[in-house]
């Protein structure tokens, strides 16, 4: 028997949206067991902490959160998002009811963010067809850098403890996971002769003589390929006792998918070796979003190489289309996805810094696909935010602290190609080591 206190929650009726929101806020974030009642008499008869989600207060000792309409309808329509601040935390969905503890519908606000409601509405896609961070409420209201749903969950927890000091609730623990996208295992090795000669020609045309010299030094076996940093990463993981996750691109070489052909023996050996030591997953190609058959082929390719079905994934170029991408992953049997974040901005796309189940807004159901949001990615820092290595360290440190503040799960993305000390990535290997040491403090 657990000695943890159970929170009694009253609502006039249940709904899939409400059930989902309560599970994430209390079950995942606040660490609070709860029971939902739709009968006010039964609710009032319960001992222990109480929370009322309706349109009027029922008893003085409860927490009273005013209820709006969002969690009780099945439409996906534009919302009037009036913004405000309450105890230094941003909010929307304001409601003014006498004796309320919160001046807004907290559950509707959190559901809007978690479900990625705004991504089901019409939007102006970026050049790759993705939902841009700039069109999100979190960006417009300047809280993209905050795991705001976690913060509201912790705020609820603290208010419950203040009103019920004898209650016992579970507290989550901060954790960090380093993840890597292996788009291109080697800079020069394992190419067809057409790609080798094409790369050489481009270097000559652009006057990149150092790159040309390095390419042929690698091909002739005189030096190590600059993207081959896997043993160096092993040493860091062992020294810092990290348990990373690697995602491998195994799609056809075409368009934006410019990896190593999955049939190459050295590529297969690398995938097998890393998968024996660490967790690994599929990095679905950009083109797999356009044709399900292609995704299925990549899924089968991973299974053929590793010997087991992949259960984890992260989309190449973070290509997410709600709800199609996640439905395809579920159909294949993927259980965890690590794509929840933006390519051009850091922060928290769903305003949460821990894993949570994906809610299919069109089907109105909580699914079995677990989402693992990430906080920052190397390409975002350098290419899109134009940060120097020193600036990136300071920027990531702030995000790390925000996740630690809510006892969340910090996830970073790095590419093996970003550790190459040539061309434009000089200094980033050292910066990465400083970032992960900051993350595990």
Secondary structure, DSSP 8 states (H G I E B T S, - for coil): -----EEEEEESS--HHHHHHHIIIIIIII--EEEEES-HHHHHH--S-EEEEESS---TTSEEEE--SGGG-----------EEETTEEE-SB---TT-SBSB-HHHHHHHHHTTGGGGS-----TTS---GGGSHHHHTT-TTS-HHHHHHHHHHHHHHHH-TT--------EEEEEEEES-S-SSSS--HHHHHHHHHHHHHHT-HHHHHHHHHHHTTSS--TT--HHHHHHHHHHHT---EEEE--S-SBTTB----TT-HHHHHHHHHHHHHSEEEE---GGGGT-HHHHHHHHHHHHHHHSS---EE--GGG---TTHHHHHHHHHT--EE---S-SS--S-TTS-SS-EEEEETTTTEEEEEEE---SEEHHIIIIIS---HHHHHHHHHHHHHHHHHTT-EEEEEEEGGGG-SSTT-TTHHHHHHHHHHHHT-
